[in-house]
Every structure is written in C-alpha cells, then in structure tokens.
C-alpha cells in the first residue's frame, strides 16, 4: 500500500470515527428525551388512575342518593310515570 493510499484510509477511518462520535451524542440525547417521555406518561397514568378513583367515588355517592330518593318516594307513594320515549 502506498503512502497516499494509507493517508486516504486513515482519513476515511477518522471520518468514520467522527461520525460515530456524533451518533453516540445523538443516541445519548435520544435516551434523555425518551426517559422524559416515559416519566410524563407515568404521571399521566397516575393522574388518570386518580381521576378514575374520583369518578368511582362520585358514582357511589350518586347510587346512595338514588337509593335514598327511592326510599323517600316509596314512603310518600310518589312514583314517576314511565317515559315512553326513553324505551
């Protein structure tokens, strides 16, 4: 191999090494951003679970209120006429 060819190969290898260095930096940046996205998703899931719990509590309160209202209506002999449009 001539000196000129050796220099060309070394320059090519240096170029490859520089590209790999940039790729390592890019991958590192991507990992940081991915971790941030994963953290955000975890927070969103926690918030959704919290909201689901609140909705369940509201539904339980509505069910209790509905039961109390039904007992009151029964005691007072107050009944709603069936709505034919709802069927």
C-alpha positions as CSV (number, residue, x, y, z in Angstrom):
1,X,0.0,0.0,0.0
2,X,1.4,3.3,-0.9
3,X,1.7,6.3,1.4
4,X,-1.0,8.1,-0.4
5,X,-3.4,5.1,0.0
6,X,-2.5,4.8,3.7
7,X,-3.3,8.5,4.2
8,X,-6.6,8.1,2.3
9,X,-7.6,5.1,4.5
10,X,-6.6,7.0,7.7
11,X,-8.7,10.0,6.6
12,X,-11.6,7.7,5.9
13,X,-11.2,6.0,9.3
14,X,-11.1,9.4,11.0
15,X,-14.3,10.4,9.2
16,X,-16.0,7.2,10.4
17,X,-14.7,7.8,14.0
18,X,-16.1,11.4,13.9
19,X,-19.5,10.2,12.6
20,X,-19.6,7.5,15.3
21,X,-18.9,10.2,17.9
22,X,-21.8,12.3,16.7
23,X,-24.1,9.2,16.6
24,X,-23.1,8.5,20.3
25,X,-24.1,12.0,21.2
26,X,-27.4,11.8,19.3
27,X,-28.2,8.5,20.9
28,X,-27.4,9.9,24.4
29,X,-29.8,12.8,23.6
30,X,-32.5,10.5,22.4
31,X,-32.2,8.4,25.6
32,X,-32.7,11.5,27.7
33,X,-35.7,12.6,25.8
34,X,-37.2,9.1,25.9
35,X,-36.7,9.0,29.6
36,X,-38.5,12.3,29.9
37,X,-41.4,11.0,27.8
38,X,-41.6,7.8,29.9
39,X,-41.8,9.9,33.1
40,X,-44.5,12.1,31.5
41,X,-46.5,9.0,30.5
42,X,-46.2,7.6,34.1
43,X,-47.5,10.9,35.5
44,X,-50.4,10.9,33.1
45,X,-51.3,7.3,34.0
46,X,-51.2,8.2,37.7
47,X,-53.5,11.2,37.1
48,X,-55.9,9.0,35.1
49,X,-56.0,6.4,37.8
50,X,-56.7,9.2,40.4
51,X,-59.5,10.6,38.2
52,X,-61.0,7.1,37.8
53,X,-61.0,6.7,41.6
54,X,-62.8,10.1,41.9
55,X,-65.3,9.1,39.3
56,X,-65.9,5.8,41.2
57,X,-66.5,7.7,44.4
58,X,-68.9,10.1,42.7
59,X,-70.8,7.2,41.2
60,X,-71.0,5.5,44.7
61,X,-72.4,8.8,46.2
62,X,-75.0,9.0,43.3
63,X,-76.0,5.4,43.9
64,X,-76.5,6.1,47.6
65,X,-78.5,9.3,46.8
66,X,-80.6,7.3,44.3
67,X,-81.4,4.7,46.9
68,X,-82.4,7.3,49.5
69,X,-84.6,9.0,46.9
70,X,-86.2,5.8,46.0
71,X,-87.0,5.1,49.7
72,X,-88.5,8.6,50.1
73,X,-90.6,8.2,47.0
74,X,-91.8,4.8,48.2
75,X,-92.7,6.1,51.7
76,X,-94.6,9.0,50.2
77,X,-96.2,6.9,47.4
78,X,-94.6,9.2,44.8
79,X,-93.8,7.4,41.6
80,X,-92.7,8.8,38.3
81,X,-94.8,7.9,35.3
82,X,-92.8,5.8,32.8
83,X,-91.4,7.8,29.9
84,X,-92.3,6.0,26.6
85,X,-89.6,8.0,24.7
86,X,-86.9,6.5,26.9
87,X,-87.7,3.0,25.9
